[in-house]
Amino acid sequence: METIALAEVAAVLADPSRATMCLALLDGRAWTVGELAKAAGIALSTASEHVSRLVDAGFVARVKQGRASYVRIADPRVAELIEHLAQHAEHRPVTGLKSSLRVKRLGFARTCYDHLAGVLGVALRDGMLATGLIDADGGLALTGRGRAVLAELGVPVAPGRRSPLRDCLDWTERRDHLAGAVPAALLERAVGAGWVGRDGHRAVKVFPAAEKPFAALGVDLTALGGP
């Protein structure tokens, strides 16, 4: 991203179809070009051209699995850039009940690339700090208790190139939520275990099964309420 001039970055996202594709990819999943074409409401051939432009700009990467070919956000920094730019669109006046409900759902719980954001994401950070699962002295780090609790919940914590924990400013709450390898693994586990589900356009739906595991992470879902 450092090698792309600001004007070039703006040009990449200036096209409504490419912007729609990038917003769709913010859910952290890998999409086929056909799925992106459908999301943007354009022809498959046109979508392929837009994907090539996004690949050349370093926004997305192509991933092959067997005979299938997918597209995903190339780097967490790209996701953060798109997330922060998207806040300007979300801050426009809301018109209509449907739009109002969508904004409330996004504000309560959503994906920020591959981790939880919104009220739930911020509460997760607060809860893990309050219960001693993470330590903020000298930088965010899992404590021994934190590793034990995550292991009990089936959340893998393995060393890797990516930072385990870091702060990510939440644009709706104006406070930090957790990003990094650990929150990404937690979201993946939560979806797989049926604690939460994707509710369309990055919104996250919280199911009753989430109450106990999130309580172990210091989050009282009942107190948080929700839309």
Residue frames as a rotation matrix with the C-alpha (Angstrom) as fourth column:
MET 1
0.566 0.824 0.000 0.00
0.824 -0.566 0.000 0.00
0.000 0.000 -1.000 0.00
GLU 2
0.281 -0.494 -0.823 2.90
0.328 -0.756 0.566 2.40
-0.902 -0.429 -0.051 0.67
THR 3
-0.704 -0.673 0.227 3.87
0.397 -0.109 0.911 2.37
-0.588 0.732 0.344 -3.00
ILE 4
-0.191 0.719 0.668 0.49
0.941 -0.060 0.333 3.50
0.280 0.692 -0.665 -4.27
ALA 5
-0.946 -0.149 0.288 -0.01
0.109 -0.983 -0.151 7.25
0.306 -0.112 0.946 -4.49
LEU 6
-0.687 0.709 -0.161 -3.00
0.088 -0.138 -0.986 8.68
-0.721 -0.692 0.033 -2.67
ALA 7
-0.221 0.607 -0.763 -4.66
-0.873 -0.472 -0.122 9.71
-0.434 0.640 0.634 -5.94
GLU 8
-0.598 -0.061 -0.800 -4.26
-0.562 0.743 0.364 6.18
0.572 0.666 -0.478 -7.29
VAL 9
-0.943 0.291 -0.159 -5.85
0.316 0.645 -0.696 4.71
-0.100 -0.707 -0.700 -4.19
ALA 10
-0.417 0.818 -0.395 -8.78
-0.292 -0.533 -0.794 7.09
-0.861 -0.216 0.461 -4.56
ALA 11
-0.319 0.256 -0.912 -9.12
-0.948 -0.080 0.309 6.15
0.006 0.963 0.268 -8.23
VAL 12
-0.908 -0.051 -0.415 -9.31
-0.086 0.994 0.065 2.45
0.409 0.095 -0.907 -7.40
LEU 13
-0.704 0.644 -0.300 -12.22
0.616 0.344 -0.708 2.99
-0.353 -0.684 -0.639 -5.02
ALA 14
-0.728 0.414 -0.546 -13.89
-0.436 -0.895 -0.096 5.73
-0.528 0.168 0.832 -7.07
ASP 15
-0.641 0.512 -0.572 -15.73
-0.454 0.347 0.821 3.21
0.618 0.786 0.010 -9.24
PRO 16
0.029 0.748 0.663 -19.01
-0.999 -0.004 0.048 2.17
0.038 -0.663 0.747 -7.52
SER 17
0.783 0.282 -0.554 -18.67
-0.349 0.937 -0.015 -1.46
0.515 0.205 0.832 -8.61
ARG 18
-0.115 -0.901 -0.419 -15.14
0.187 0.394 -0.900 -1.83
0.976 -0.181 0.123 -7.26
ALA 19
-0.620 -0.053 0.783 -16.17
-0.668 -0.488 -0.562 -0.08
0.412 -0.871 0.267 -4.05
THR 20
0.453 0.867 0.209 -19.09
-0.878 0.391 0.277 -2.49
0.158 -0.309 0.938 -3.66
MET 21
0.567 -0.329 -0.755 -16.77
0.025 0.923 -0.383 -5.47
0.823 0.198 0.532 -4.18
CYS 22
-0.521 -0.846 0.112 -14.35
-0.040 -0.107 -0.993 -4.19
0.852 -0.523 0.022 -1.55
LEU 23
-0.320 0.498 0.806 -17.15
-0.930 -0.325 -0.169 -3.65
0.178 -0.804 0.568 0.94
ALA 24
0.736 0.597 -0.320 -18.40
-0.560 0.802 0.207 -7.18
0.380 0.027 0.925 0.32
LEU 25
0.273 -0.737 -0.618 -14.92
0.199 0.672 -0.714 -8.59
0.941 0.072 0.330 0.87
LEU 26
-0.358 -0.392 0.847 -14.72
-0.659 -0.536 -0.527 -6.86
0.661 -0.748 -0.067 4.25
ASP 27
0.699 0.633 0.332 -16.59
-0.688 0.469 0.554 -9.80
0.195 -0.616 0.763 5.73
GLY 28
0.014 -0.841 0.540 -13.23
-0.860 0.265 0.435 -11.60
-0.509 -0.471 -0.720 5.67
ARG 29
0.407 0.199 0.891 -14.33
0.102 0.960 -0.261 -14.44
-0.908 0.198 0.370 3.41
ALA 30
-0.811 -0.578 -0.091 -12.97
-0.096 -0.022 0.995 -15.43
-0.577 0.816 -0.037 0.01
TRP 31
0.286 0.941 -0.179 -15.46
-0.268 -0.100 -0.958 -14.74
-0.920 0.322 0.224 -2.80
THR 32
-0.195 -0.256 0.947 -15.65
0.843 0.449 0.295 -16.00
-0.501 0.856 0.128 -6.36
VAL 33
-0.977 -0.151 -0.149 -15.68
0.046 -0.838 0.544 -13.45
-0.207 0.524 0.826 -9.16
GLY 34
-0.538 0.841 0.051 -19.23
0.369 0.180 0.912 -14.58
0.758 0.510 -0.408 -9.93
GLU 35
0.115 0.558 -0.822 -20.34
0.990 -0.001 0.138 -13.83
0.076 -0.830 -0.552 -6.38
LEU 36
-0.517 -0.382 -0.766 -18.72
0.472 -0.874 0.117 -10.40
-0.714 -0.302 0.632 -6.54
ALA 37
-0.957 0.213 0.196 -20.40
0.102 -0.384 0.918 -9.74
0.271 0.898 0.346 -9.89
LYS 38
-0.123 0.968 -0.219 -23.76
0.710 0.240 0.662 -10.57
0.693 -0.075 -0.717 -8.36
ALA 39
0.013 0.074 -0.997 -23.09
0.926 -0.377 -0.016 -8.36
-0.377 -0.923 -0.073 -5.32
ALA 40
-0.686 -0.376 -0.623 -22.16
0.161 -0.914 0.373 -5.44
-0.709 0.155 0.687 -7.57
GLY 41
0.368 0.929 0.035 -24.96
0.177 -0.033 -0.984 -6.09
-0.913 0.368 -0.177 -10.05
ILE 42
0.179 -0.405 -0.897 -22.64
-0.882 -0.470 0.036 -6.29
-0.436 0.784 -0.441 -13.06
ALA 43
0.843 0.100 -0.529 -21.69
-0.423 0.731 -0.536 -8.80
0.333 0.675 0.658 -15.75
LEU 44
0.836 -0.536 0.117 -19.13
0.348 0.684 0.641 -11.50
-0.423 -0.495 0.758 -14.99
SER 45
0.290 -0.754 0.590 -16.73
0.881 -0.030 -0.472 -10.15
0.374 0.656 0.655 -17.64
THR 46
0.395 -0.088 0.915 -16.92
-0.115 -0.992 -0.046 -6.66
0.912 -0.087 -0.402 -16.16
ALA 47
0.945 -0.027 0.325 -16.35
-0.322 0.077 0.943 -8.03
-0.050 -0.997 0.064 -12.67
SER 48
0.644 -0.749 0.154 -13.24
0.747 0.660 0.085 -9.86
-0.165 0.061 0.984 -13.91
GLU 49
0.154 -0.564 0.812 -11.83
0.527 -0.648 -0.550 -6.59
0.836 0.512 0.197 -15.23
HIS 50
0.592 0.121 0.797 -12.50
-0.486 -0.735 0.473 -4.86
0.643 -0.667 -0.376 -11.92
VAL 51
0.960 -0.263 0.095 -10.88
0.088 0.606 0.790 -7.71
-0.266 -0.750 0.605 -9.97
SER 52
0.369 -0.863 0.345 -7.78
0.885 0.214 -0.413 -7.43
0.282 0.458 0.843 -12.16
ARG 53
0.202 -0.243 0.949 -7.61
0.001 -0.969 -0.248 -3.72
0.979 0.051 -0.196 -11.37
LEU 54
0.815 0.167 0.555 -7.92
-0.532 -0.165 0.830 -4.44
0.230 -0.972 -0.046 -7.66
VAL 55
0.816 -0.577 0.037 -5.22
0.541 0.785 0.301 -7.13
-0.203 -0.225 0.953 -7.86
ASP 56
0.195 -0.764 0.616 -2.85
0.708 -0.325 -0.627 -4.76
0.679 0.558 0.477 -9.68
ALA 57
0.267 -0.016 0.964 -3.44
-0.365 -0.927 0.086 -2.12
0.892 -0.375 -0.253 -7.00
GLY 58
-0.742 -0.615 -0.267 -2.67
-0.037 0.435 -0.899 -4.58
0.669 -0.658 -0.346 -4.22
PHE 59
-0.298 0.723 0.624 -6.17
-0.936 -0.349 -0.043 -4.42
0.186 -0.597 0.780 -2.76
VAL 60
0.671 0.591 0.447 -7.10
-0.642 0.765 -0.049 -8.07
-0.371 -0.254 0.893 -3.31
ALA 61
-0.569 -0.822 -0.025 -5.36
-0.757 0.511 0.407 -11.36
-0.322 0.250 -0.913 -3.99
ARG 62
0.316 0.609 -0.728 -6.45
-0.802 0.581 0.138 -14.37
0.507 0.540 0.672 -6.00
VAL 63
-0.414 -0.363 0.835 -6.57
-0.775 0.621 -0.114 -17.68
-0.477 -0.694 -0.539 -4.12
LYS 64
-0.077 0.354 -0.932 -6.93
-0.766 0.578 0.282 -21.07
0.639 0.735 0.227 -5.78
GLN 65
-0.378 0.037 0.925 -8.37
-0.693 0.651 -0.310 -24.13
-0.614 -0.758 -0.220 -4.10
GLY 66
-0.160 0.248 0.955 -8.51
0.463 0.874 -0.149 -27.09
-0.872 0.418 -0.255 -6.43
ARG 67
-0.432 0.079 0.898 -10.25
0.890 -0.120 0.439 -25.98
0.143 0.990 -0.018 -9.60
ALA 68
0.651 0.758 -0.022 -12.00
0.743 -0.632 0.219 -23.10
0.152 -0.159 -0.976 -7.86
SER 69
-0.514 -0.773 0.372 -10.58
0.673 -0.632 -0.383 -19.59
0.531 0.053 0.846 -7.87
TYR 70
0.506 0.679 -0.533 -11.38
0.862 -0.364 0.354 -17.06
0.046 -0.638 -0.769 -5.17
VAL 71
-0.139 -0.475 0.869 -10.67
0.254 -0.865 -0.432 -13.43
0.957 0.161 0.241 -4.35
ARG 72
0.566 0.307 -0.765 -9.99
0.812 -0.050 0.581 -12.00
0.140 -0.950 -0.277 -0.91
ILE 73
0.951 -0.260 0.170 -8.61
-0.287 -0.943 0.166 -8.84
0.118 -0.206 -0.971 0.71
ALA 74
0.469 -0.837 -0.281 -4.84
0.090 0.363 -0.928 -8.94
0.878 0.410 0.246 0.28
ASP 75
-0.602 -0.762 -0.239 -3.79
0.442 -0.068 -0.894 -7.54
0.665 -0.644 0.378 3.63
PRO 76
0.027 0.634 -0.773 -5.37
0.998 -0.057 -0.012 -6.47
-0.052 -0.771 -0.634 6.95
ARG 77
-0.627 -0.313 -0.714 -4.09
0.350 -0.931 0.101 -2.94
-0.697 -0.186 0.693 6.32
VAL 78
-0.927 0.359 0.107 -6.18
0.000 -0.287 0.958 -2.79
0.375 0.888 0.266 3.14
ALA 79
-0.165 0.908 -0.386 -9.23
0.785 0.358 0.506 -3.91
0.597 -0.219 -0.771 5.10
GLU 80
-0.142 0.059 -0.988 -8.63
0.846 -0.510 -0.152 -1.18
-0.513 -0.858 0.023 7.67
LEU 81
-0.943 -0.228 -0.242 -8.30
0.066 -0.842 0.536 1.44
-0.325 0.489 0.809 4.94
ILE 82
-0.659 0.751 0.049 -11.63
0.144 0.062 0.988 0.42
0.739 0.657 -0.149 3.39
GLU 83
-0.063 0.619 -0.783 -13.27
0.958 0.258 0.127 0.16
0.281 -0.741 -0.610 6.82
HIS 84
-0.407 -0.156 -0.900 -12.24
0.607 -0.782 -0.139 3.70
-0.682 -0.603 0.413 7.75
LEU 85
-0.990 0.093 -0.106 -13.31
-0.141 -0.643 0.752 5.13
0.002 0.760 0.650 4.40
ALA 86
-0.503 0.849 -0.164 -16.66
0.501 0.441 0.744 3.37
0.704 0.292 -0.647 4.72
GLN 87
-0.439 0.334 -0.834 -17.42
0.835 -0.191 -0.516 5.28
-0.331 -0.923 -0.195 7.91
HIS 88
-0.886 0.095 -0.454 -18.11
-0.184 -0.971 0.156 8.40
-0.425 0.221 0.877 5.87
ALA 89
-0.665 0.687 -0.294 -20.84
-0.231 0.184 0.955 6.61
0.710 0.703 0.036 3.95
GLU 90
-0.314 0.546 -0.777 -22.31
0.775 0.620 0.122 5.16
0.548 -0.564 -0.618 7.13
HIS 91
-0.665 0.006 -0.747 -22.44
0.590 -0.610 -0.530 8.61
-0.459 -0.793 0.402 8.74
ARG 92
-0.874 0.444 0.198 -24.88
-0.133 -0.610 0.781 9.92
0.468 0.657 0.592 6.13
PRO 93
-0.466 0.773 0.431 -28.44
-0.838 -0.228 -0.496 10.55
-0.285 -0.592 0.754 7.39
VAL 94
-0.944 0.178 0.278 -30.44
0.203 0.977 0.063 7.32
-0.260 0.115 -0.959 7.63
THR 95
-0.447 0.844 -0.296 -33.70
-0.892 -0.445 0.078 7.22
-0.066 0.299 0.952 5.69
GLY 96
0.193 0.650 -0.735 -36.30
-0.635 0.653 0.412 4.51
0.748 0.387 0.539 6.14
LEU 97
0.689 0.191 0.699 -36.89
-0.700 0.427 0.573 1.79
-0.189 -0.884 0.428 8.70
LYS 98
0.946 -0.324 -0.009 -34.89
0.303 0.894 -0.329 -0.84
0.115 0.309 0.944 6.82
SER 99
0.229 -0.905 0.359 -31.79
0.149 -0.332 -0.931 1.35
0.962 0.267 0.059 6.66
SER 100
0.218 -0.084 0.972 -32.18
-0.845 -0.514 0.145 2.30
0.488 -0.853 -0.183 10.32
LEU 101
0.897 0.154 0.414 -32.33
-0.356 0.806 0.472 -1.35
-0.261 -0.571 0.778 11.43
ARG 102
0.746 -0.666 -0.004 -29.30
0.468 0.529 -0.708 -2.20
0.474 0.526 0.706 9.28
VAL 103
0.071 -0.732 0.678 -27.25
-0.282 -0.667 -0.690 0.59
0.957 -0.142 -0.254 10.85
LYS 104
0.456 0.160 0.875 -28.26
-0.886 -0.014 0.464 -0.55
0.087 -0.987 0.136 14.35
ARG 105
0.988 -0.084 0.133 -27.21
0.071 0.992 0.101 -4.13
-0.140 -0.090 0.986 13.59
LEU 106
0.446 -0.875 0.186 -23.88
0.421 0.022 -0.907 -2.99
0.790 0.483 0.379 12.18
GLY 107
0.108 -0.381 0.918 -23.32
-0.613 -0.753 -0.241 -0.76
0.783 -0.537 -0.315 15.19
PHE 108
0.705 0.221 0.674 -24.00
-0.697 0.394 0.600 -3.55
-0.133 -0.892 0.431 17.65
ALA 109
0.126 -0.666 0.735 -21.96
-0.112 0.727 0.678 -6.34
-0.986 -0.168 0.016 16.08
ARG 110
0.927 0.084 -0.365 -20.21
-0.367 0.005 -0.930 -6.63
-0.076 0.996 0.035 12.74
THR 111
0.530 -0.814 0.237 -17.08
0.789 0.576 0.214 -8.01
-0.310 0.073 0.948 11.17
CYS 112
0.726 -0.501 -0.471 -14.10
-0.559 -0.829 0.021 -5.71
-0.401 0.248 -0.882 10.70
TYR 113
-0.117 -0.649 -0.752 -12.34
-0.907 0.379 -0.186 -7.85
0.406 0.660 -0.633 8.10
ASP 114
-0.113 0.014 -0.994 -11.76
-0.025 1.000 0.017 -11.00
0.993 0.026 -0.112 10.20
HIS 115
-0.830 -0.147 -0.539 -12.58
0.515 0.171 -0.840 -9.91
0.215 -0.974 -0.066 13.75
LEU 116
0.126 0.967 -0.222 -15.51
0.975 -0.079 0.209 -8.58
0.184 -0.243 -0.952 15.75
ALA 117
-0.902 -0.323 0.287 -16.31
0.285 -0.944 -0.167 -4.88
0.325 -0.068 0.943 15.89
GLY 118
-0.036 0.913 0.407 -19.08
-0.067 -0.409 0.910 -2.63
0.997 0.006 0.076 17.13
VAL 119
0.372 0.277 0.886 -20.52
-0.856 -0.265 0.443 -2.68
0.358 -0.923 0.139 20.65
LEU 120
0.998 0.044 0.042 -19.74
-0.056 0.936 0.348 -6.39
-0.024 -0.350 0.936 20.96
GLY 121
0.447 -0.894 0.022 -16.14
0.529 0.245 -0.812 -5.99
0.721 0.375 0.583 19.78
VAL 122
-0.133 -0.457 0.879 -15.44
-0.431 -0.773 -0.467 -3.17
0.893 -0.441 -0.094 22.22
ALA 123
0.608 0.443 0.659 -17.11
-0.784 0.199 0.588 -5.11
0.129 -0.874 0.468 25.06
LEU 124
0.899 -0.331 -0.288 -14.92
0.297 0.942 -0.156 -8.10
0.323 0.055 0.945 24.26
ARG 125
-0.052 -0.956 0.287 -11.77
0.255 -0.291 -0.922 -6.01
0.966 0.026 0.259 24.67
ASP 126
-0.057 0.100 0.993 -13.07
-0.787 -0.616 0.016 -4.47
0.614 -0.781 0.114 27.91
GLY 127
0.835 0.506 0.215 -14.14
-0.533 0.651 0.540 -7.86
0.133 -0.566 0.813 29.27
MET 128
0.687 -0.633 -0.356 -10.88
0.474 0.763 -0.440 -9.63
0.550 0.134 0.824 28.51
LEU 129
-0.285 -0.770 0.571 -8.95
-0.058 -0.581 -0.812 -6.81
0.957 -0.264 0.121 30.16
ALA 130
0.121 0.437 0.891 -11.21
-0.877 -0.373 0.302 -6.71
0.464 -0.818 0.338 33.22
THR 131
0.932 0.314 0.183 -10.98
-0.362 0.834 0.415 -10.47
-0.022 -0.453 0.891 33.78
GLY 132
0.249 -0.940 0.234 -7.23
-0.655 0.015 0.756 -10.61
-0.714 -0.342 -0.611 33.31
LEU 133
0.684 0.020 0.730 -7.30
0.402 0.824 -0.400 -12.58
-0.609 0.567 0.555 30.06
ILE 134
0.383 -0.622 0.684 -5.19
0.716 -0.269 -0.645 -9.94
0.584 0.736 0.342 28.34
ASP 135
0.267 -0.425 -0.865 -2.68
0.731 -0.496 0.469 -7.46
-0.628 -0.757 0.178 29.70
ALA 136
0.840 0.124 0.528 -2.23
0.472 -0.646 -0.600 -3.96
0.266 0.753 -0.602 28.28
ASP 137
0.731 -0.642 -0.230 0.98
-0.213 -0.535 0.818 -3.07
-0.648 -0.549 -0.528 30.15
GLY 138
-0.312 -0.941 -0.131 3.66
-0.389 0.001 0.921 -2.58
-0.867 0.338 -0.367 27.55
GLY 139
-0.610 0.156 -0.777 1.37
-0.767 0.131 0.629 -3.62
0.200 0.979 0.039 24.71
LEU 140
0.421 0.884 0.205 -1.51
-0.905 0.423 0.034 -6.05
-0.057 -0.199 0.978 24.40
ALA 141
-0.625 -0.606 -0.493 -0.66
-0.596 0.778 -0.200 -9.65
0.504 0.169 -0.847 25.30
LEU 142
0.470 0.743 -0.477 -2.50
-0.255 0.632 0.732 -12.79
0.845 -0.222 0.486 26.34
THR 143
-0.074 -0.432 0.899 -1.98
-0.997 0.037 -0.064 -13.83
-0.006 -0.901 -0.433 29.93
GLY 144
-0.955 -0.279 -0.095 -1.61
-0.274 0.960 -0.065 -17.43
0.110 -0.036 -0.993 31.02
ARG 145
-0.493 0.856 0.158 -5.22
0.107 0.239 -0.965 -17.36
-0.864 -0.459 -0.209 32.18
GLY 146
0.131 0.533 -0.836 -6.24
-0.770 -0.476 -0.424 -15.97
-0.624 0.699 0.349 28.82
ARG 147
-0.530 -0.406 -0.744 -4.56
-0.796 0.540 0.273 -18.82
0.291 0.737 -0.610 26.96
ALA 148
-0.972 0.166 0.167 -6.22
0.063 0.866 -0.496 -21.35
-0.227 -0.472 -0.852 29.24
VAL 149
-0.174 0.972 -0.159 -9.71
-0.132 -0.183 -0.974 -19.89
-0.976 -0.149 0.160 28.76
LEU 150
0.087 0.161 -0.983 -9.31
-0.962 -0.243 -0.125 -19.70
-0.259 0.956 0.134 24.98
ALA 151
-0.825 -0.425 -0.371 -8.09
-0.504 0.851 0.145 -23.31
0.254 0.307 -0.917 24.93
GLU 152
-0.749 0.612 0.254 -11.18
0.170 0.548 -0.819 -24.38
-0.641 -0.570 -0.514 26.89
LEU 153
0.186 0.849 -0.494 -13.35
-0.359 -0.409 -0.839 -22.59
-0.915 0.333 0.228 24.31
GLY 154
0.356 -0.094 0.930 -11.57
0.666 0.723 -0.182 -24.32
-0.655 0.684 0.320 21.45
VAL 155
0.986 -0.084 -0.142 -9.94
-0.152 -0.793 -0.589 -21.17
-0.063 0.603 -0.795 20.12
PRO 156
0.545 -0.836 0.063 -6.47
0.833 0.531 -0.156 -21.98
0.097 0.138 0.986 18.70
VAL 157
0.905 -0.395 -0.158 -3.63
-0.346 -0.899 0.267 -19.71
-0.247 -0.187 -0.951 19.76
ALA 158
0.588 -0.712 0.384 -0.62
0.754 0.655 0.058 -20.57
-0.293 0.255 0.921 17.64
PRO 159
0.010 -0.664 -0.748 2.50
0.068 -0.746 0.663 -18.49
-0.998 -0.057 0.037 16.98
GLY 160
0.389 0.119 0.914 2.73
0.898 0.173 -0.405 -16.97
-0.206 0.978 -0.040 13.54
ARG 161
-0.582 -0.659 0.477 3.90
0.773 -0.630 0.073 -14.00
0.253 0.412 0.876 11.53
ARG 162
-0.021 0.673 0.740 0.79
0.202 -0.722 0.662 -11.98
0.979 0.163 -0.120 12.32
SER 163
-0.778 -0.229 0.585 0.51
-0.444 -0.458 -0.770 -10.00
0.444 -0.859 0.255 15.55
PRO 164
-0.732 0.516 -0.445 -1.60
0.629 0.763 -0.150 -11.95
0.263 -0.389 -0.883 18.08
LEU 165
0.308 0.828 -0.469 -3.31
0.932 -0.363 -0.027 -8.86
-0.193 -0.429 -0.883 19.50
ARG 166
-0.868 -0.491 0.077 -3.48
0.496 -0.864 0.080 -5.20
0.027 0.108 0.994 18.65
ASP 167
-0.258 0.782 -0.568 -5.91
0.302 -0.493 -0.816 -2.34
-0.918 -0.382 -0.109 19.03
CYS 168
-0.737 0.176 0.652 -8.16
0.633 -0.158 0.758 -1.29
0.237 0.972 0.005 16.16
LEU 169
-0.880 0.398 -0.258 -10.18
-0.206 -0.811 -0.548 1.92
-0.427 -0.430 0.795 16.46
ASP 170
-0.455 0.820 0.348 -13.89
0.856 0.510 -0.081 1.22
-0.244 0.261 -0.934 16.16
TRP 171
-0.928 -0.030 0.371 -15.49
0.201 -0.879 0.432 3.97
0.313 0.476 0.822 14.06
THR 172
0.046 0.988 0.144 -18.99
0.195 -0.151 0.969 3.58
0.980 -0.017 -0.200 15.50
GLU 173
0.687 0.212 -0.695 -17.93
0.679 0.153 0.718 3.35
0.258 -0.965 -0.038 19.16
ARG 174
0.586 -0.573 0.573 -14.89
-0.317 -0.813 -0.488 5.65
0.746 0.105 -0.658 18.87
ARG 175
0.417 -0.507 0.754 -13.03
-0.787 0.213 0.579 3.22
-0.454 -0.835 -0.310 21.12
ASP 176
-0.476 -0.719 -0.506 -10.71
-0.870 0.467 0.155 0.31
0.125 0.514 -0.848 20.47
HIS 177
0.829 0.489 0.271 -11.70
-0.515 0.857 0.032 -3.25
-0.216 -0.166 0.962 19.73
LEU 178
0.079 -0.843 0.531 -9.30
-0.322 0.483 0.814 -6.18
-0.943 -0.235 -0.234 19.33
ALA 179
0.795 0.028 -0.606 -7.66
-0.598 0.204 -0.775 -7.10
0.102 0.979 0.179 16.03
GLY 180
-0.253 -0.963 0.092 -4.97
-0.963 0.260 0.072 -9.62
-0.093 -0.070 -0.993 15.18
ALA 181
-0.629 -0.109 -0.770 -4.57
-0.410 0.888 0.209 -13.37
0.661 0.447 -0.603 14.93
VAL 182
-0.961 0.247 -0.125 -6.30
0.243 0.533 -0.811 -14.19
-0.134 -0.809 -0.572 18.24
PRO 183
-0.343 0.892 -0.295 -9.52
-0.408 -0.425 -0.808 -12.20
-0.846 -0.157 0.509 17.59
ALA 184
-0.231 0.220 -0.948 -9.59
-0.958 0.117 0.261 -13.64
0.169 0.969 0.183 14.06
ALA 185
-0.831 -0.121 -0.542 -9.39
-0.079 0.992 -0.100 -17.16
0.550 -0.040 -0.834 15.46
LEU 186
-0.826 0.560 -0.055 -12.09
0.094 0.041 -0.995 -16.31
-0.555 -0.827 -0.087 18.00
LEU 187
-0.167 0.790 -0.590 -14.50
-0.829 -0.436 -0.350 -15.09
-0.533 0.431 0.728 15.31
GLU 188
-0.400 -0.036 -0.916 -13.86
-0.726 0.623 0.292 -18.18
0.560 0.782 -0.275 13.20
ARG 189
-0.953 0.030 -0.303 -14.53
0.200 0.811 -0.550 -20.41
0.229 -0.585 -0.778 16.20
ALA 190
-0.651 0.742 -0.160 -17.66
-0.204 -0.373 -0.905 -18.42
-0.732 -0.556 0.394 17.15
VAL 191
-0.103 0.596 -0.796 -19.12
-0.990 -0.139 0.024 -18.81
-0.096 0.791 0.604 13.67
GLY 192
-0.512 -0.201 -0.835 -18.20
-0.472 0.878 0.078 -22.48
0.718 0.434 -0.545 13.44
ALA 193
-0.958 0.112 -0.264 -19.64
0.279 0.578 -0.767 -23.26
0.067 -0.808 -0.585 16.87
GLY 194
-0.190 0.954 0.231 -22.89
0.663 -0.049 0.747 -21.44
0.724 0.295 -0.624 16.18
TRP 195
-0.329 0.039 -0.943 -22.33
0.833 -0.459 -0.310 -18.74
-0.445 -0.888 0.118 18.78
VAL 196
-0.099 0.281 -0.955 -22.72
-0.284 -0.927 -0.244 -16.03
-0.954 0.247 0.171 16.16
GLY 197
0.052 0.139 0.989 -23.71
0.848 0.517 -0.117 -15.94
-0.527 0.845 -0.091 12.51
ARG 198
-0.932 -0.347 -0.103 -23.20
0.219 -0.769 0.601 -13.60
-0.288 0.537 0.793 9.59
ASP 199
-0.084 0.984 -0.154 -26.36
0.580 -0.077 -0.811 -11.57
-0.810 -0.158 -0.564 9.10
GLY 200
0.444 0.221 0.868 -25.58
0.891 -0.213 -0.401 -9.99
0.097 0.952 -0.291 5.73
HIS 201
0.515 -0.320 0.795 -23.44
0.160 -0.875 -0.456 -6.97
0.842 0.362 -0.399 4.81
ARG 202
-0.428 -0.902 0.052 -20.98
0.004 -0.059 -0.998 -7.65
0.904 -0.427 0.029 7.63
ALA 203
0.095 0.515 0.852 -23.60
-0.917 -0.287 0.276 -7.58
0.386 -0.808 0.445 10.36
VAL 204
-0.788 -0.371 -0.492 -23.19
-0.123 0.877 -0.464 -10.32
0.603 -0.305 -0.737 12.99
LYS 205
0.326 0.928 0.179 -26.14
-0.570 0.042 0.821 -11.99
0.754 -0.370 0.543 14.67
VAL 206
-0.719 -0.570 0.397 -25.57
-0.635 0.307 -0.709 -13.23
0.282 -0.762 -0.583 18.22
PHE 207
0.045 0.723 -0.689 -27.27
-0.192 0.683 0.705 -16.50
0.980 0.100 0.170 19.15
PRO 208
0.781 0.339 0.524 -28.27
-0.559 0.006 0.829 -17.74
0.278 -0.941 0.194 22.65
ALA 209
0.828 -0.493 -0.267 -25.43
0.517 0.856 0.023 -20.28
0.217 -0.157 0.963 22.49
ALA 210
0.071 -0.850 0.523 -22.97
0.303 -0.481 -0.823 -17.38
0.950 0.217 0.223 22.74
GLU 211
0.718 0.315 0.621 -23.97
-0.367 -0.587 0.721 -16.43
0.592 -0.746 -0.306 26.28
LYS 212
0.942 -0.335 0.022 -21.77
0.165 0.520 0.838 -18.91
-0.292 -0.786 0.545 28.13
PRO 213
0.264 -0.918 0.295 -18.58
0.962 0.230 -0.146 -18.68
0.067 0.322 0.944 26.03
PHE 214
0.061 -0.240 0.969 -18.72
0.292 -0.924 -0.247 -14.89
0.955 0.298 0.014 25.90
ALA 215
0.908 0.248 0.337 -19.29
-0.254 -0.312 0.915 -14.79
0.332 -0.917 -0.221 29.66
ALA 216
0.686 -0.722 -0.091 -16.03
0.667 0.574 0.475 -16.71
-0.291 -0.386 0.875 30.00
LEU 217
-0.187 -0.741 0.645 -14.43
0.891 -0.404 -0.206 -13.85
0.413 0.537 0.736 28.04
GLY 218
-0.719 -0.126 -0.683 -15.88
0.572 -0.665 -0.480 -11.24
-0.393 -0.736 0.551 30.39
VAL 219
-0.900 0.435 0.013 -18.85
-0.315 -0.670 0.672 -10.20
0.301 0.601 0.741 28.24
ASP 220
-0.600 0.796 0.079 -22.38
0.265 0.291 -0.919 -10.06
-0.755 -0.531 -0.385 29.64
LEU 221
-0.903 0.229 0.363 -24.49
0.354 -0.078 0.932 -10.33
0.242 0.970 -0.011 26.50
THR 222
0.037 0.970 -0.239 -27.73
0.980 0.012 0.199 -9.76
0.196 -0.242 -0.950 28.40
ALA 223
0.137 -0.060 -0.989 -26.45
0.566 -0.814 0.128 -6.43
-0.813 -0.578 -0.078 29.69
LEU 224
-0.843 -0.524 -0.125 -25.36
0.178 -0.490 0.853 -5.40
-0.508 0.697 0.506 26.20
GLY 225
0.128 0.964 -0.235 -28.85
-0.230 -0.202 -0.952 -5.87
-0.965 0.176 0.196 24.85
GLY 226
-0.826 -0.421 0.375 -28.78
0.268 0.292 0.918 -5.55
-0.496 0.859 -0.128 21.08
PRO 227
-0.713 0.554 -0.430 -31.07
-0.700 -0.601 0.385 -4.58
-0.045 0.576 0.816 18.20
